[in-house]
């Protein structure tokens, strides 16, 4: 069982977050590096600019977005493997900036990682 969590960059940091990794391509607006308290910023696992702009956090596009994003992640093995390695060591919280807590790249990435047999 994996220990992957997701959390908005604007939510309070807690000790039980474990390893906090920012998984957005763009730094969250208005948040300092100290306040975000991350171990890594994995821009390479974020959706491409074109995919992110097309999706625009539209829940009606969620299934198509996930399929396209998973295809992108399949081509970014090094970045995905770095996060998977952290997951094997303990709890990981994927940090994101989106307002929608159910339809964002961190939620999709969590699903992608949990489907991998080696995490």
URSUL-V222384 format. One record per residue. PHI is phi in whole degrees, -180 to 180 (NA if undefined). D_FIRST is the distance of its C-alpha to the first C-alpha in Angstrom with 1 decimal. Layout:
PHI&D_FIRST + PHI&D_FIRST
This chain:
NA&0.0 + -82&3.8 + -119&6.6 + -109&9.3 + -122&12.2 + -126&15.7 + -157&19.0 + -66&22.6 + -62&24.7 + -90&27.1 + -82&24.9 + -64&25.2 + -79&23.3 + -128&21.4 + -60&20.4 + -80&16.9 + -68&16.5 + 72&15.5 + -79&16.5 + -98&18.4 + -127&19.2 + -77&21.8 + -119&21.2 + -102&24.6 + -77&27.7 + -114&30.0 + -64&29.9 + -61&29.6 + -60&33.1 + 80&34.4 + -113&31.6 + -80&32.5 + -62&30.5 + -66&30.6 + -68&29.4 + -72&26.5 + 51&25.3 + -107&23.1 + -90&22.2 + -150&22.7 + -119&24.1 + -96&22.7 + -60&25.4 + -69&24.8 + -97&21.7 + -74&23.7 + -62&25.4 + -59&28.9 + -58&31.7 + -62&33.0 + -66&29.8 + -61&29.2 + -68&32.9 + -63&32.8 + -64&29.8 + 51&31.2 + 54&28.3 + -89&29.9 + -56&27.5 + -68&29.7 + -102&28.7 + -56&24.9 + -63&24.2 + -65&26.6 + -60&25.4 + -58&21.8 + -60&23.2 + -67&25.5 + -66&23.0 + -61&20.6 + -64&23.7 + -65&24.5 + -64&21.1 + -59&21.5 + -96&24.6 + -120&23.2 + -58&21.0 + -61&22.0 + -66&20.9 + -63&17.6 + -64&17.0 + -62&18.0 + -69&15.3 + -59&12.7 + -63&14.1 + -65&13.8 + -63&10.1 + -63&9.9 + -88&12.2 + 152&10.6 + -62&10.6 + -127&12.5 + -113&14.7 + -86&16.4 + -98&20.0 + -142&22.4 + -103&25.9 + -60&26.2 + -74&27.5 + -76&25.5 + -82&22.1 + -109&20.9 + -124&22.5 + -151&22.1 + -65&20.9 + -67&18.0 + -64&16.5 + -65&17.2 + -63&15.8 + -58&12.4 + -61&12.5 + -60&13.8 + -65&11.2 + -69&8.3 + -79&10.7 + -69&11.3 + -74&10.5 + -99&10.7 + -106&8.2
